[in-house]
Amino acid sequence: MRIASLGSGSKGNATLVSHEGTTILIDCGFSLRQFERRLSKLDLAPENIDAILLTHEHSDHGAGVERLATRYDISVWSTTGTARAVFDSSFTYRVVSGGHSIKIGCFDILPVTVPHDAGEPVQYVFHHVASGKRLGILTDTGHITAHIIQAYDHLDGLLLEFNYDQTMLDTGPYPFPVKQRVSGDLGHLSNDQSLKLLRQIDTSSLKCLIAGHISAKNNCPTIVSQQLSQLDDIPSPVLADQESGFGWITV
């Protein structure tokens, strides 16, 4: 199982998971031209993508999905609430619901309901049944729930949001209402919240940890790295960035 990112942050997100001839794209917040340019760096063509999974409707995740899917005839999976906010009423998509697994190619995929200020947001856990390996993606989440702890326990790989440092957010340039939104229960995960999650789940099988959706104004990679160094039982993290994301990582 492999994971790669074309970019991670408030200006656009797109993540790829691939194994045994099945390649799935999670979100596309880039224009079609930009997506094609970024994808080419992974030696992959849009025609190689079997399906697109959408997490929620915010533009940095969903703005490019419909045009990409239409141009290359790629099936899209989305919750009904997200689809209503993103797509024209005539657009055809396949419905996912939080807590109900779907099968695409070699993957069993669990959509996980998360608290975020969107219509019907979900994140995803990929399970390759033959090998037993599990890979989770968790961003755009306001706080950690018992459901999330259960779903993301005992993973082999995890892309986890480290959106903001609380002190940097408090003293930073955002207007107060935006600060409240980011740090609220329906906002994003702080460094402290993500560290707490890592302490709450079983990480004994974790071979790959990626810190993603790092804010350019309210966080910095150095702080994320320093805080992750507090944990002894996790692999050396990869830090995803906005411009280049990260290349293929084998889980």
N, C-alpha and C positions, 0 to 999 in steps of 0.2 A: 504494500500500500504506500502511495506517495502523496504528498501534499505540496502545493506551491501557491504563491500569491502574486497577483499582478499589481498590487498596491493595497495598503491598509491605512485608513485614516479618514478624516472628515471630507476629503476631496474626492474620494472614490474607493470602492472596495470590490475585489473579485478574487475568489479563492478556488483552486482546483484540487480535486481529489481523484486519484486514478489508480486502477489495479486491474490486471487480467483483461485488458482491452476495454474496460469501462472507464470513461472519463466524465466527471460531473463538475459543473461550475456552480458555485454558490455565490449568488448575487452578481450584479454588474452595474457599477455606478459610474462607468466611463462611456464616452461617446464611442460609436462603432469604430471610427478611425483609430482612436487612442487604444481601444481594446485590441484591435488587430495588431497594432504596433507592439504593444506590450506582450501579447500572446506569442508573437513570432520569436521573442527572446527565449522562450521555452521549447523552441523547435516543435511547436504544436500549431495546427490549423483549426479554425472554427469548426470545420467539418468533422473533426475528431471528437467533438463534444457531444455526448449522448443525451444530456439533460441539463436543465438549469433549475436549481432550487433557489427560491426567493425567501429571504428571512423576514423582510418587512418593507414598507413602502418609502422610507426616506430616500431622498434622491441619491445620496452617496452609496446606496445599495441597489436601488431599483431603476434608476433613470435610463440605463441603457439596455434593459432586459428585453423589452418588446421589440425594439428595432433589431437587436442581435438575433433573437429567436425567429423573427419573420424573415430576415435576410438569409439565414442558414437553415431554416426549417428544423429548429431544435425544440423539443418538447419542454414545457415549463410546468413546474410544480409549485403551488402556492396555496396558502390558506385563503379562504373566501374573503375575509376581511382585508387582507393585503391586496388581493387581486382587484377588488372594487376600487381601491385607492390608486392603483397603478395603471390598469389596463382599460382600453376601450371596451365597451360592453360586448362587442363582437369578437374580441380576442378569445381564443380557445386555450384553456389551461387545464391541468389536472389538479384535483383538490388534495391537499394534505391537511391533517388535523393534529394538533398537539396530543402526544401520547399514543398515536396510532402509527405503527411502523409501515413503511412502504418498501418495495423491492425494486431496485433498478440495477440491471446487470448482475454483477457479483456481490452487490451490497444490499444488506438490510439497513434501512435508514430510519432512525427515530426522530421525528420532529418534537422538540422540547419547548413547551410554552414558557415564555420568559416575561418578566415585568419590564415594559418599555412603553414610551408614549407613542404608540402606533396602534393601528386597527386590530390586528390579530398576529402579533409577532411570535416567531419561533426561531430556535437555533437547532442544530442538527448533531446527532451522533451516528457515525458510520460503523457498521459491524460487518466484517468479512467472516462469514460463518465458518468456512473451511479451515481458516487459520486461527479463528477465535479472536483476532485482533480488533481493537476498537479505537476509533479516532473521534474526538469531539471538537466542535467549533462553538465557542461561546463568546459573543460580543454583544454590544448594544443591549445591555441588561442593567436595570437600575439597582437591584439588590439580589442577594442570594436566597433562594427558597429551599425548603426541604426537598421539593421535587427536583430541583437542579442538582443538589448534592447526590441524590440517588441516581440520577441519569448519568452524571459525569464521574461516578466512582469507578475506580479500577480500569483506567484507560491505558492504552499503549502510546497514544499521542494526543496532544491537546493544544489548540490555538485558543488562547485566553486573552480577553480584553484587559489591558492596563491603561485605561483612558487618561486618568488625571491623578496628579499629586495634590492632596487636599490643600496644602500650604500655597502651592503655586496657583491653584484655582482661586483661593480666597484673596490673594494679593494681585491677581492678574488683571488683564484689561477687559474681561467680559462684563457687561452690565449685570447688576445684581439679579434681575429675573432670569437671565441665562445661566448664571452660576447656580441658582436654585434649581433650575431645570436639569442641568448636568449632574448635580450631586443628589438629586431627589430620588425617591423610590422608583421612579419610572425613567430615570436617566441612564447614566453609564456607570461602569465599575471603576472604582478608584484602585490605586495600587494596593492600599490596605485591604480592601474588600477581596481582591483577587488572591492576595497572599493568604487571607483567612480561608478562602475556599480550598486552596492547595493544602492547608493544614487539616481541613475537614474531610477530604476524600482520601481514598487509598491510592497513593502514588507509587506503590512498590513495583508496578509493571511499567511505569512511565518511561519511555525511551526518548521521547521528543516533546519538548515544551517550547511553544512559540508565544511570545508576547506581542499582541497586535492592537490595532486601533489606538496607538499612542498619540495623544494630543500634541500638536506642534506648539501650542501656546500655554498649556496647563500641565505639561509633563516633559520629561526628557529621558532619553535612553540611559544616561548615566545613573539617574535616580532609580529607574526600573531595575537595572543590573545590580546596583548596590542592595536594593531591597530583596531581590531574589537570592542573593548570596547568603541571606539569613537562613535559607532552607538547605539542609544537608542532604536530603534524600531525593533530590530531583536532578535531572540531567542539566548540563549547561544550556541555558536558554538561547533561542534564536530571537532576535528582535526584528519584527517586520517594520518596514518604513513605507511612507506614502509613495515615493517615486518608483521604487523598484520592488517592493514587497519582499519576496525571497524566492530563491530557486527551488527546484525539486528537493524535497527531503524525504527519505525513506523511513517509514515508521516500522 
